[in-house]
Each structure stands twice: as structure tokens, then as C-alpha cells.
Amino acid sequence: EEKVGSPERPLSDLGLISYRSYWKEVLLRYMYNFKGKEISIKEISQETAVNPVDIVSTLQSLQMLKYWKGKHLVLKRQDLIDDWKAKETKRGNSKTIDPGSLKWTPPKGT
């Protein structure tokens, strides 16, 4: 649908762990593929469809958000990205979706 989304709140402790794991993977994949110099939370949200609040909380948990000289900065922590990529390579690409098997269509008029 190309809409930003978020899970229903409040999240249980287990729900937060599960979603945080997903958001972490999405953000690290995004950072791995990002080739620009400057990035914004809004831009990440639009590209990944993850809610900005969830992006900020995940970046904070990864220590990838810093407040410096009156601005919030997103840090591209190469160590975390490299660890994620190594695990991803070791796991293989088992998370593929066959587009031909999808039969869902977005609701009309929303």
C-alpha cells in the first residue's frame, strides 16, 4: 500500500522484542544499501514504511542516534552493519517471496 505502519499499541514485552528485531533488520539493510551522505528519519520512514517513532527507538537501542550541536544525527555504525551482513550471508537468502503467489489487493478508498 506504500503506507507507513506500526503495530497496535501497547506492545507486550515479547511483542517489542519481536518488532524491534524486525525493525533492526530493516534499518541495518537500509543503512547497508544507503550510499548518500545525509539521511533523515522521514526519508528512512518513507523508504521502509516503518513509523518514524519506531525508527527513532530502534536507532536509540542500537546507539545510532546522537545529539550534537543542537541536532540529532543518525550514525552509520559500520560495525553493526558488517555484523548484520555477515549473519545475513551465513543464513542465506531464505526470506524470499514469490510475487506470483500473492493474491492480496489493498482496500479501495482509503
Secondary structure, DSSP 8 states (H G I E B T S, - for coil): ----B---SS--HHHHHHHHHHHHHHHHHHHHH--SS---HHHHHHHH-B-HHHHHHHHHHTT-EEEETTEEEE---HHHHHHHHHHHHHH-S-----GGG------TT-
